[in-house]
Amino acid sequence: MAKTAVADIIVPTEFEKYAIERTAELSTFARSGIVEAAPEFDDLAAMGGREVHMPFWKDLSGARQILSDSAPLNVNKIGSDQDLARIHNDGNAWSVNHLASVISGDDPMQAIVDLVAGYWARTDEGLIISALKGVFASASMANNLLNIASEDIAGQSDSTKLNGVTFIDATQKLGDRADGLTAIGMHSATEAALRKLDLIDFIPDSEGKTQIRIFQGRRVIVDDNLPVRAGTTDGFVYTSYLFGPGAFGKGSARLDAKPLQGGFGTEGVELARLPLDSDSVLINRRRYILHPRGVKFNSAAVVGDSPTNAELEDGTNWTRVYENKNVRIVAIQHN
């Protein structure tokens, strides 16, 4: 049986572009508007180095001054600060043995090509969840966190669980900016409990093909990778997150498109053949930013060239630099 060569189904430069765009399409967080991809983030991701600085002007402050013919106005100044995002560099490789095609009668490499974007979408969502854990482990984010959970079953009540009332309490962490929260991420156990209370609505998407979950007017994202832990005595404590549009910014750098010396493909998508093993290999590398806006990442504790998920989950690596109302994320810990 004739075997399709990897080079016959992949044009490296086109595949890299496809993988970036398709990953965004498949990401639940991106589809919900929580992750905003923008050209300026792409440009930042393409910069050299390990991190990017994003300076911003602080809002103006100062009491009202009354004009007088005997006293001049006091002159104020505008303050500045900067957000700091780490650039992520990662990759993965998949191989297919010639016998796998012969025995299965199918082309597993084509299957890998079709599944790569879904793999990266799940990887991005795992990175977002790790960043959320770290951000809300930072003392600087205390004003964006509502903890109503009981550490034992005996202490649980409506006031310790996520429902319509406690949801309002969580949104009030942003005060008059609460209406800017448009989505909520929750564990499936939380979503199931809310459905039993008839608090989850379902509306068709724009194409009428799937149903979108809605809670208190906000789009629901269900992900069992969101934090859940055992209570100190018994029971479980869950963390749900409320988001505003563009809570995370994402930028992807197109890697060097020059043909590799001694290989086939580019830095972004490399194809290789191990003839003695009869293996075909697809290597996909990425360089990108995926950052919660307004909470800078402190790179000093990062051991390698890019932060691991464990380093992202370390609260000492994060510091809020925006006003808390301008950080478009609120967390609620509940039963």
Secondary structure by P-SEA (a helix, b strand, c coil): ccccccccccaaaaaaaaaaaaaaaaccccccccbbbcaaaaaaaaccccbbbbbbbccccccbbbbbcccccbbbbbbbbbbbbbbbbbcbbbbbcaaaaaaacccaaaaaaacaaaaaaaaaaaaaaaaaaaaaaccccccccccccccccccccccccccaaaaaaaaaccccccccccbbbbcaaaaaaaaaaccbbbbbcccccbbbbbcccbbbbbbcccbbbbcccbbbbbbbbbbccccbbbbbbbccccccccccccccbbbbbbccccbbbbbbbbccccccccccccccccccccccccccccccccccccccccccbbbbbcc
